[in-house]
Amino acid sequence: MPVLDLCFSPELLPLYNLSGQTAVIVDVLRASSTIVTALAAGVTHVLPVASLEECAALGRVTGCLTAAERDGQRAPGFDLGNSPFEYLDPARPVAGRALALSTTNGTRALRESLGAAHVVVGTFLNLSAVADFARQQQANVLVVCAGWKGRFCLEDTVFGGALAEQLAPDFDVSSSDAALAARHLWQQAQPDLPAYLLQSAHVRRLNSLEASQDFGFCMEVDRYAAVLPQWREDRLMAW
């Protein structure tokens, strides 16, 4: 039986062997949610990069849209930020365009997980798509939480618990204490996910930036149940 494990932060990734695994990259607030929403809105592919300089250069060289965020706010000089709503604005259509994206936490977690056999992006918005993909692969799963600047983040861990709950009939989700703890957190959060996560430091940080609308959106389970961003060669594409 394949095993589901959970890494609380990219800082801990050196402790894990990614070879042959399915890595699920999660940054609920907000890179994962933004990537899923952008692909659902018709973006052709997403190029996640570490630095603002690389993001801007891709825009100049390829003509793609550029999006960047630091400390929860849009970086100056870029087309878009890290709010899912920016990709749903009819006044600025994104369909048919490629997107270069750099964020504080999420893109780092993804770039550092590329040694896995499969790399996908997960969030509450596409929880079922992630679970379905994991079942099809029948490989060990490592949920890689983006966290906040290397630290533990409650909402990413709760997502890992939600995925463990869905996969429990087909995966070993109890041999890892991290996965076990995440599942217990999800079971506490599930009756009212937004209310539970209002306790999170990251949520309070986001709301202080007047992004509470983003928080509510990112809590919607399976809004995009059929959208799965998967790493192929050098980009994320909808699988």
C-alpha positions as CSV (number, residue, x, y, z in Angstrom):
1,M,0.0,0.0,0.0
2,P,1.5,3.4,-0.9
3,V,2.2,5.8,1.9
4,L,1.2,9.5,2.4
5,D,3.6,11.7,4.2
6,L,3.7,15.4,4.9
7,C,6.6,17.9,5.0
8,F,5.7,21.0,7.1
9,S,8.1,23.3,5.3
10,P,10.6,23.4,2.4
11,E,13.3,23.8,5.0
12,L,12.7,20.2,5.9
13,L,12.8,18.8,2.4
14,P,16.4,17.6,2.7
15,L,15.1,15.0,5.2
16,Y,12.9,13.3,2.5
17,N,13.7,11.2,-0.5
18,L,11.5,12.4,-3.4
19,S,12.6,9.8,-5.8
20,G,9.6,7.9,-7.3
21,Q,7.1,9.9,-5.2
22,T,4.2,12.2,-6.1
23,A,4.9,15.6,-4.6
24,V,1.8,17.7,-3.9
25,I,2.8,21.3,-3.5
26,V,0.4,23.3,-1.4
27,D,0.3,27.0,-0.6
28,V,-3.3,27.6,0.1
29,L,-2.8,31.4,0.7
30,R,-2.3,31.9,-2.0
31,A,0.1,30.6,-4.8
32,S,-1.6,27.2,-5.1
33,S,-5.1,28.7,-5.3
34,T,-3.9,31.3,-7.8
35,I,-2.3,28.8,-10.1
36,V,-5.4,26.6,-10.1
37,T,-7.6,29.6,-10.7
38,A,-5.4,30.9,-13.5
39,L,-5.4,27.6,-15.3
40,A,-9.2,27.3,-14.8
41,A,-9.5,30.7,-16.4
42,G,-7.6,29.6,-19.5
43,V,-4.0,30.4,-18.8
44,T,-2.0,28.1,-21.1
45,H,0.7,27.3,-18.6
46,V,2.4,28.7,-15.6
47,L,6.2,29.3,-15.2
48,P,7.0,29.4,-11.5
49,V,10.3,31.1,-10.8
50,A,12.2,32.0,-7.6
51,S,13.2,35.6,-8.3
52,L,11.5,38.8,-9.3
53,E,14.3,39.4,-11.8
54,E,13.7,36.1,-13.6
55,C,10.0,36.7,-13.6
56,A,10.4,40.1,-15.2
57,A,12.9,38.8,-17.7
58,L,10.5,36.1,-18.9
59,G,7.9,38.8,-19.5
60,R,10.3,40.8,-21.6
61,V,11.7,37.9,-23.6
62,T,8.6,35.8,-24.2
63,G,5.8,38.3,-23.9
64,C,4.0,36.3,-21.2
65,L,2.0,37.8,-18.4
66,T,4.0,38.4,-15.2
67,A,2.8,38.0,-11.6
68,A,4.8,38.5,-8.5
69,E,4.2,38.9,-4.7
70,R,6.3,39.5,-1.8
71,D,5.1,39.6,1.8
72,G,1.5,39.2,0.7
73,Q,1.5,42.2,-1.7
74,R,1.9,42.6,-5.4
75,A,5.5,43.5,-6.3
76,P,5.7,46.7,-8.3
77,G,6.2,46.6,-12.0
78,F,4.3,43.3,-12.7
79,D,1.1,42.7,-14.6
80,L,-0.6,40.8,-11.8
81,G,-0.3,39.8,-8.2
82,N,-1.2,36.7,-6.2
83,S,-4.9,37.1,-5.8
84,P,-7.1,34.5,-7.5
85,F,-9.6,37.3,-8.3
86,E,-7.1,39.0,-10.6
87,Y,-7.4,36.0,-13.0
88,L,-11.2,36.2,-13.0
89,D,-11.5,39.9,-14.0
90,P,-13.3,40.2,-17.3
91,A,-11.7,43.6,-17.9
92,R,-8.3,41.9,-18.0
93,P,-8.7,38.5,-19.7
94,V,-5.9,36.0,-19.2
95,A,-7.1,33.1,-21.4
96,G,-4.7,32.0,-24.0
97,R,-1.7,33.7,-22.3
98,A,1.3,32.1,-20.5
99,L,2.1,33.3,-17.0
100,A,5.4,33.7,-15.1
101,L,4.8,33.7,-11.4
102,S,7.0,34.4,-8.4
103,T,5.8,34.3,-4.8
104,T,7.2,34.4,-1.3
105,N,6.7,30.8,-0.4
106,G,4.8,28.7,-3.0
107,T,7.1,28.9,-6.0
108,R,10.1,28.1,-3.8
109,A,8.4,24.9,-2.5
110,L,7.7,23.8,-6.0
111,R,11.2,24.5,-7.4
112,E,12.7,22.5,-4.5
113,S,10.5,19.5,-5.1
114,L,11.3,18.8,-8.7
115,G,13.2,15.6,-7.9
116,A,9.9,13.8,-7.5
117,A,8.5,11.5,-10.1
118,H,5.3,13.7,-10.3
119,V,4.8,17.2,-9.1
120,V,1.3,18.6,-8.8
121,V,-0.2,21.7,-7.2
122,G,-3.0,21.2,-4.6
123,T,-5.3,23.4,-2.6
124,F,-8.8,23.1,-1.3
125,L,-10.1,24.4,-4.7
126,N,-9.0,21.2,-6.4
127,L,-8.8,18.7,-3.6
128,S,-10.6,15.9,-5.5
129,A,-8.4,16.3,-8.6
130,V,-5.3,15.8,-6.4
131,A,-6.8,12.8,-4.7
132,D,-7.8,11.2,-8.0
133,F,-4.4,11.7,-9.5
134,A,-2.7,10.2,-6.5
135,R,-4.9,7.1,-6.7
136,Q,-4.1,6.7,-10.4
137,Q,-0.4,6.8,-9.8
138,Q,-0.4,4.5,-6.8
139,A,3.0,5.9,-5.8
140,N,3.9,7.3,-2.3
141,V,2.7,10.8,-1.8
142,L,4.6,13.6,-0.1
143,V,2.5,16.8,0.7
144,V,5.0,19.7,0.6
145,C,3.6,22.6,2.6
146,A,5.0,26.0,1.4
147,G,4.6,27.4,4.9
148,W,5.6,31.0,5.7
149,K,9.2,31.9,5.1
150,G,10.3,28.4,6.2
151,R,7.9,28.1,9.1
152,F,4.9,25.9,9.8
153,C,1.6,27.1,8.4
154,L,-1.7,25.9,9.7
155,E,-3.8,26.1,6.5
156,D,-1.3,24.1,4.3
157,T,-1.1,21.4,6.9
158,V,-4.9,21.2,7.2
159,F,-5.1,20.7,3.4
160,G,-2.7,17.8,3.8
161,G,-5.0,16.4,6.4
162,A,-8.0,16.8,4.0
163,L,-6.0,14.9,1.3
164,A,-5.1,12.2,3.8
165,E,-8.8,11.8,4.8
166,Q,-9.7,11.3,1.1
167,L,-6.9,8.8,0.5
168,A,-7.2,6.8,3.7
169,P,-9.0,3.9,2.1
170,D,-6.2,3.3,-0.4
171,F,-3.1,4.8,1.3
172,D,-1.2,4.3,4.5
173,V,-1.8,7.6,6.2
174,S,-1.0,6.6,9.8
175,S,2.7,5.6,9.6
176,S,3.8,9.2,9.5
177,D,3.1,11.4,12.6
178,A,3.0,14.4,10.4
179,A,0.3,13.0,8.3
180,L,-1.6,11.7,11.3
181,A,-1.4,15.2,13.0
182,A,-2.6,16.8,9.8
183,R,-5.5,14.5,9.5
184,H,-6.6,15.2,13.1
185,L,-6.4,19.0,12.3
186,W,-8.6,18.5,9.3
187,Q,-11.2,16.5,11.3
188,Q,-11.4,19.5,13.7
189,A,-11.5,22.0,10.9
190,Q,-14.0,20.3,8.5
191,P,-17.3,21.4,10.2
192,D,-16.4,25.0,9.5
193,L,-13.2,25.4,7.7
194,P,-13.1,29.2,7.3
195,A,-13.9,29.7,11.0
196,Y,-11.2,27.2,12.1
197,L,-8.5,28.8,9.9
198,L,-9.3,32.4,11.1
199,Q,-7.1,31.4,14.0
200,S,-4.1,31.1,11.6
201,A,-1.4,33.7,11.8
202,H,-1.1,33.7,8.0
203,V,-4.8,34.3,7.6
204,R,-4.7,37.2,10.0
205,R,-1.7,38.6,8.1
206,L,-3.6,38.3,4.8
207,N,-6.7,39.9,6.2
208,S,-4.6,42.8,7.5
209,L,-3.8,43.5,3.9
210,E,-7.5,43.7,3.1
211,A,-7.5,40.4,1.3
212,S,-10.3,38.8,3.2
213,Q,-12.2,38.2,0.0
214,D,-9.2,36.0,-1.1
215,F,-9.4,34.0,2.1
216,G,-13.1,33.1,1.6
217,F,-12.4,32.1,-2.0
218,C,-9.5,29.9,-1.1
219,M,-11.5,28.0,1.4
220,E,-14.0,26.7,-1.2
221,V,-13.5,22.9,-1.5
222,D,-13.6,21.6,-5.0
223,R,-14.6,24.8,-6.8
224,Y,-12.2,23.5,-9.6
225,A,-12.5,19.8,-8.9
226,A,-11.2,18.8,-12.4
227,V,-8.2,21.2,-12.6
228,L,-4.8,19.7,-11.7
229,P,-1.7,21.7,-12.4
230,Q,1.1,19.2,-13.2
231,W,4.8,19.9,-13.8
232,R,5.8,18.9,-17.3
233,E,9.3,19.7,-18.5
234,D,9.7,23.3,-17.4
235,R,6.1,24.4,-16.7
236,L,2.8,23.8,-14.9
237,M,0.0,22.7,-17.2
238,A,-3.6,21.6,-16.5
239,W,-3.6,17.8,-16.5
